[in-house]
C-alpha cells in the first residue's frame, strides 16, 4: 500500500464522520458511498498531474468538511468496516494510476525522445528546436525539417512517463546540445580563443561552434565562454534563398624591370575587384552550410587587371648573418601564423608581461620606428637580401629610424598597444615584403 502517511490522516477524518452518524444507518451508507466516489474521482483526476499526494490531501479536506456538519456517537464496528473499504479503495486507486492514458511522443528513428500529454506540446518542442535556424533576416527560408526520421506519434503512456512544464527546458537543452553538461571558462587577461582552446585541448573550430553568438576577435576579459561542444540529437536541415553581392577577383600580370632587385615587386597599376549580384539556394545543417547552388548571377562591374613590376637586378649583400634568433628570451606562442577566425594572421603572437625586452632577430638597419595603426608601437628592421622583421604592440621603442642594430640588441619593450587583446609581441618575418611563417626561422 502506498502513501501510508496520507491514508492515516484520511482514516482519522472518516472516523470523525462515523462517530457522528452511528445512529442513522441510511446516512452511514450514503456517506460510505460518497466517500468511495470522492476518492476515486479525486485520485484519477489528480493522476494527470502525477501527484497522488495531492489527491489524498484533497480527499482529506473533503471528508473534514463533512465531519463539521454531522453530530452523533461512534459505532466501532461500522467504523472498522468503513476503514477496510477505504484500504480496498486505496489499492484500487494505485491500480488506476498504472493505467496507460493517451499521449504524444516525439519519436526519432523508433526512439521516443520525449512524451507529452498533448500534441501541441510535442509540436512546440520541435518548433523551439528549429527556431534558432530560421531567424535570418538576410535570407528567405524555403524549407525546414530534420535530417533524421522525426515524427509525432500518438500512443498510450503511464502518467509518470509524461514530461511536465518543469522538465521542458531541460529536455530542449539536452536535445539541442546532446548532453546535460555545462562547462564554462571565464576569459582572463591576455587570453584569446586559440589560448583557451589549447588550454582545454580542444580545437578552435570546436570552441567557435560551442559559442556561435561570440565573435572570437572581440572577446572581453571576464566574458563567459562555453567549453561544451554541441552534438545535437537532431539535425535541423534548412534550405534558404539568399540574395547577395559578391566580389570578382582580378587577374595579376607581371612586368620585368631593372629598377628593382630580384625578388622585389612593385605595383604599377592597382587591380580592382569586380562585383556581381547573386541569387543562391543554400542548404545548411544546424546552421552550417553544406551546399550552395547559384540560381542567378548578374555582373554589375568588371574587374580591373593588376600590373606588377618584377625586379630582375641582383640584390645587395646581407647586412646581418642571415640566421634569425628569438626576439624574446621567454614567452609562449599564443596565436600562430596563418588563417585565424576567417582572416590571415601574418605573424606569431608571443605572450609576455609588459616591459619585457624585445631584441633584434638579426643585425640590420631600422627602417621604421613609431606608431603604425593596428600594430601600435612598432619597429621594422631591414636585414638585407630582401629580408625584414617586424616587432609590434610594444610599450616603448628604444631605437629610431636609421639606426644600425646588431643581433640580440634590445630595440623595444613589449606591451599592449594598437589592436591587442593583451600584453604580447607580434613578430613577423618578411621575405620580399611578403609575410612568411616565423616558426620556420625561430623556435618557441
C-alpha positions in Angstrom: 0.0 0.0 0.0 1.3 3.5 -0.8 1.1 6.9 0.8 0.5 5.5 4.2 1.0 8.9 5.9 -1.8 10.5 3.9 -4.1 7.5 4.3 -3.7 7.5 8.1 -4.8 11.1 8.1 -7.7 10.2 5.8 -8.9 7.4 8.1 -8.9 9.8 11.1 -11.2 12.2 9.2 -13.5 9.3 8.2 -13.5 8.2 11.8 -14.7 11.6 12.9 -17.6 11.4 10.5 -18.7 7.9 11.6 -18.5 9.0 15.2 -21.3 11.5 14.3 -23.6 9.3 12.3 -23.7 5.9 14.1 -27.4 6.1 14.9 -28.5 6.7 11.3 -27.8 3.7 9.0 -29.0 5.5 5.9 -26.6 8.4 6.4 -23.8 5.9 7.1 -24.5 4.0 3.9 -24.8 7.2 1.9 -21.5 8.5 3.5 -19.6 5.4 2.6 -20.8 5.5 -1.0 -20.0 9.2 -1.3 -16.5 8.7 0.2 -15.8 6.0 -2.3 -16.9 8.2 -5.2 -14.9 11.2 -4.0 -11.8 9.0 -3.5 -11.9 7.5 -7.0 -12.8 10.8 -8.6 -10.0 12.8 -7.0 -7.3 10.2 -7.4 -8.0 9.6 -11.1 -8.0 13.3 -12.0 -5.0 14.1 -9.8 -3.1 11.4 -11.7 -2.9 13.8 -14.7 -0.5 15.9 -12.5 1.4 12.8 -11.3 0.6 13.7 -7.7 -1.2 11.1 -5.6 -0.2 13.0 -2.5 -2.3 16.0 -3.8 -5.3 13.7 -4.3 -5.1 12.3 -0.8 -4.9 15.8 0.6 -7.9 16.9 -1.4 -9.9 13.9 -0.2 -8.9 14.5 3.4 -10.1 18.1 3.1 -13.5 16.9 1.6 -14.1 14.4 4.5 -13.2 17.0 7.1 -15.8 19.4 5.6 -18.4 16.6 6.0 -17.4 16.0 9.6 -18.1 19.5 10.6 -21.9 19.2 9.8 -22.5 15.7 11.4 -23.1 15.1 15.1 -23.6 11.7 16.8 -21.8 9.0 18.8 -19.3 6.4 17.3 -20.1 2.8 16.3 -16.7 1.0 16.3 -18.0 -1.9 14.1 -19.3 0.4 11.4 -16.1 2.4 11.5 -13.9 -0.7 11.2 -15.9 -1.9 8.1 -15.6 1.6 6.6 -11.9 1.7 7.1 -11.5 -1.7 5.5 -13.3 -0.3 2.5 -11.0 2.7 2.4 -8.0 0.4 2.3 -9.5 -1.6 -0.6 -10.1 1.7 -2.4 -6.5 2.8 -2.0 -5.3 -0.4 -3.6 -7.8 0.1 -6.4 -6.6 3.7 -7.0 -3.0 2.5 -7.1 -4.0 0.2 -9.9 -5.8 3.1 -11.7 -2.7 5.2 -11.6 -0.8 2.5 -13.6 -3.3 2.5 -16.4 -2.0 4.0 -19.7 -3.5 7.2 -20.9 -3.5 8.9 -24.3 -0.2 10.7 -25.1 2.0 12.1 -27.9 5.7 11.1 -28.3 8.5 12.9 -30.3 9.9 9.8 -32.0 13.3 9.7 -33.7 14.3 6.6 -35.5 12.0 4.5 -33.4 13.1 6.0 -30.1 10.9 8.3 -28.1 12.9 11.4 -27.0 10.0 13.0 -25.1 6.4 12.1 -24.3 3.7 14.8 -23.7 0.1 14.9 -22.7 -1.0 16.9 -25.8 0.1 17.1 -29.4 0.5 20.9 -29.1 3.3 20.4 -26.5 5.1 17.9 -28.8 4.9 20.3 -31.8 6.1 23.2 -29.6 9.2 21.3 -28.7 10.1 20.7 -32.4 9.3 24.4 -33.2 11.7 25.5 -30.4 14.4 23.3 -31.8 14.1 24.7 -35.3 13.6 28.4 -34.3 17.3 29.4 -33.9 17.9 28.4 -37.6 15.1 30.5 -39.2 15.9 33.8 -37.6 17.9 35.1 -40.6 16.7 38.5 -41.8 19.0 38.3 -44.9 17.6 35.0 -46.2 14.2 33.6 -47.2 13.7 30.2 -45.6 12.3 27.9 -48.4 12.1 24.7 -46.4 13.0 23.4 -42.9 13.0 19.9 -41.5 15.1 17.3 -39.9 17.8 15.0 -41.3 16.6 12.2 -39.1 13.2 10.4 -39.3 11.3 12.6 -36.8 7.6 12.0 -36.1 4.9 12.9 -33.5 3.3 9.7 -32.7 0.0 9.1 -30.8 0.4 6.4 -28.2 -0.5 5.5 -24.6 1.7 6.1 -21.6 1.6 6.0 -17.9 1.1 9.4 -16.2 4.6 9.1 -14.6 6.2 8.9 -18.1 4.8 12.3 -19.3 7.1 15.3 -19.3 5.8 18.3 -17.3 6.5 22.0 -17.8 9.3 22.0 -15.2 11.2 19.4 -17.4 10.6 21.2 -20.7 13.7 23.4 -20.8 15.9 20.6 -19.6 14.7 18.3 -22.4 15.1 21.1 -25.0 18.7 21.7 -23.8 19.5 18.0 -23.9 18.2 17.5 -27.5 20.0 20.6 -28.9 23.3 20.0 -27.0 23.4 16.2 -26.8 24.3 16.5 -23.2 23.1 18.0 -19.9 26.7 19.0 -19.1 27.6 22.7 -18.7 31.2 23.8 -18.6 32.2 27.5 -18.6 35.5 29.3 -18.8 35.8 33.0 -17.8 38.2 34.9 -20.1 41.3 36.1 -18.3 43.8 38.9 -19.3 45.8 38.0 -22.4 43.6 35.1 -23.5 42.0 34.6 -26.9 40.2 31.6 -28.5 43.5 30.0 -29.5 44.9 30.1 -26.0 41.6 28.9 -24.4 41.3 26.0 -26.9 44.9 25.0 -26.3 44.4 25.1 -22.5 41.5 22.7 -22.7 42.9 20.6 -25.5 40.1 21.3 -28.0 40.2 22.7 -31.4 39.5 26.4 -32.1 36.8 25.4 -34.6 35.0 23.4 -31.8 35.2 26.4 -29.5 33.7 28.6 -32.2 30.8 26.0 -32.6 30.2 26.0 -28.9 29.9 29.8 -28.9 28.1 30.8 -32.1 27.0 34.1 -30.5 30.6 35.2 -29.8 32.9 36.9 -32.2 36.4 35.4 -31.4 38.2 38.6 -32.2 36.1 40.6 -29.8 36.1 38.6 -26.6 36.4 40.6 -23.4 38.1 39.9 -20.0 35.5 38.3 -17.7 33.3 37.1 -20.6 32.0 33.5 -20.2 32.9 31.0 -22.9 31.2 27.6 -23.2 33.5 24.6 -23.4 30.8 22.1 -24.3 31.0 21.3 -28.0 27.4 20.6 -29.0 26.5 17.3 -30.5 22.7 17.7 -31.1 20.5 14.6 -31.1 18.6 16.2 -34.0 20.0 17.8 -37.2 17.9 20.8 -38.4 18.1 20.9 -42.2 17.2 24.3 -43.9 17.0 25.3 -47.5 17.1 29.1 -48.0 17.2 31.5 -50.9 19.6 34.4 -50.4 20.4 37.4 -52.5 23.9 39.0 -52.0 26.7 40.9 -53.7 29.9 39.1 -54.5 33.3 40.4 -55.5 35.0 39.1 -58.6 38.8 38.6 -58.2 41.1 40.4 -60.6 44.0 38.9 -62.5 47.6 39.9 -62.0 50.2 40.5 -64.7 53.9 40.9 -64.2 56.4 43.2 -66.0 60.2 42.8 -65.6 62.3 45.8 -64.5 66.0 46.6 -63.8 64.9 49.2 -61.2 64.1 46.5 -58.6 66.2 43.7 -57.1 65.4 40.1 -57.8 62.5 39.0 -55.5 61.2 42.6 -55.2 57.8 43.6 -56.6 56.1 47.0 -57.1 52.6 47.7 -58.1 52.5 49.7 -61.3 48.7 49.6 -61.7 46.4 48.6 -58.9 43.9 45.9 -59.6 40.2 46.4 -58.8 37.7 43.7 -57.9 34.6 43.4 -59.9 31.2 42.9 -58.5 28.1 40.7 -59.2 24.7 40.2 -57.8 23.9 36.6 -56.9 20.8 34.6 -56.0 21.7 31.3 -54.4 20.0 28.3 -52.8 21.9 27.4 -49.7 21.5 24.2 -47.7 22.5 24.1 -44.1 22.6 21.6 -41.3 22.3 23.1 -37.8 23.2 26.4 -39.3 26.4 25.2 -41.0 26.4 25.5 -44.8 26.8 22.1 -46.6 26.0 23.1 -50.2 25.2 26.2 -52.4 23.6 26.3 -55.8 23.8 29.5 -57.9 20.3 30.3 -59.3 21.0 33.7 -60.8 24.2 35.8 -61.5 24.5 39.3 -62.8 27.8 41.1 -63.2 27.5 44.7 -62.3 31.1 45.7 -62.6 34.0 44.0 -64.4 37.4 43.6 -62.6 40.5 45.6 -63.5 43.8 43.6 -64.1 46.6 44.4 -61.6 50.0 45.2 -63.2 53.1 44.4 -61.1 56.7 45.3 -61.7 59.1 42.4 -61.1 62.7 43.0 -60.2 65.5 41.3 -62.1 68.5 43.2 -60.7 70.9 41.2 -58.4 70.2 42.1 -54.7 72.8 43.8 -52.4 74.8 41.7 -49.8 73.3 40.8 -46.5 73.6 43.2 -43.6 73.0 40.5 -40.9 74.1 36.9 -40.5 71.1 35.5 -42.4 70.1 33.4 -39.4 67.4 34.7 -37.0 67.3 34.2 -33.3 64.2 34.5 -31.0 63.3 38.2 -30.4 62.5 37.4 -26.7 64.1 35.1 -24.1 60.8 33.9 -22.7 57.1 33.6 -23.6 54.9 31.2 -25.4 53.2 31.4 -28.8 49.6 32.4 -28.1 48.5 32.7 -31.7 50.2 31.0 -34.7 50.8 32.2 -38.2 48.1 31.6 -40.8 44.3 31.8 -41.0 42.6 32.9 -37.8 38.9 33.5 -37.4 38.5 33.8 -41.2 41.4 36.2 -41.6 45.1 35.8 -42.3 47.4 36.3 -39.3 50.7 37.5 -40.7 53.0 36.7 -37.8 53.1 34.9 -34.5 52.0 36.3 -31.1 54.2 35.7 -28.1 52.6 36.1 -24.7 54.7 38.4 -22.4 54.5 40.7 -19.5 54.5 44.4 -20.4 58.0 45.7 -20.4 59.8 42.5 -21.4 62.9 43.3 -23.6 62.5 42.8 -27.3 65.7 42.1 -29.3 66.6 42.2 -32.9 66.4 38.8 -34.5 69.5 39.6 -36.7 71.7 42.6 -37.5 70.3 45.2 -39.8 69.1 48.8 -40.3 65.9 50.2 -38.6 63.7 51.4 -41.4 60.7 52.1 -39.2 60.2 53.1 -35.5 56.9 54.6 -34.4 53.2 54.1 -34.1 51.8 52.1 -37.0 48.0 51.7 -36.9 46.8 48.4 -35.6 50.4 47.3 -34.9 50.7 50.0 -32.2 54.3 50.9 -31.4 56.3 49.1 -34.0 59.9 48.5 -35.2 60.8 47.2 -38.7 64.4 46.1 -39.4 65.9 45.6 -42.9 68.4 42.7 -42.8 69.4 43.0 -46.4 68.8 40.4 -49.2 65.1 41.4 -49.1 64.7 40.1 -45.6 62.9 42.2 -42.9 61.5 41.6 -39.4 58.6 43.4 -37.7 58.0 43.8 -33.9 54.6 45.2 -32.9 52.4 46.2 -29.9 55.3 47.4 -27.9 55.0 49.7 -24.8 58.3 51.6 -25.6 60.7 51.9 -28.5 64.5 52.3 -27.8 65.7 52.7 -31.4 64.9 55.2 -34.1 64.7 55.1 -37.9 68.1 54.9 -39.5 69.8 53.1 -36.5 72.0 50.1 -37.3 71.5 47.3 -34.8 73.2 44.1 -34.1 71.7 40.6 -33.5 70.3 40.4 -29.9 70.3 44.2 -29.3 67.3 45.5 -27.3 65.1 47.5 -29.7 61.8 47.8 -27.7 59.9 46.9 -24.6 56.9 44.6 -25.1 53.4 45.9 -24.5 49.7 46.1 -25.4 49.4 49.0 -27.9 47.3 49.0 -31.1 44.7 46.3 -31.8 45.7 43.9 -29.0 43.7 41.7 -26.7 46.5 41.5 -24.0 50.3 42.1 -23.5 52.3 40.3 -26.2 54.8 40.7 -29.0 53.6 40.3 -32.6 56.6 39.1 -34.6 56.7 38.9 -38.4 59.3 37.7 -40.9 59.0 39.2 -44.4 60.8 37.9 -47.5 60.5 40.2 -50.5 57.9 42.1 -48.4 55.6 39.1 -48.1 55.0 37.7 -44.7 56.2 34.1 -44.1 55.8 31.8 -41.1 58.3 32.9 -38.5 58.5 29.5 -36.9 60.5 28.4 -40.0 63.3 30.6 -38.7 62.9 30.7 -34.9 61.6 28.1 -32.4 59.4 28.6 -29.4 
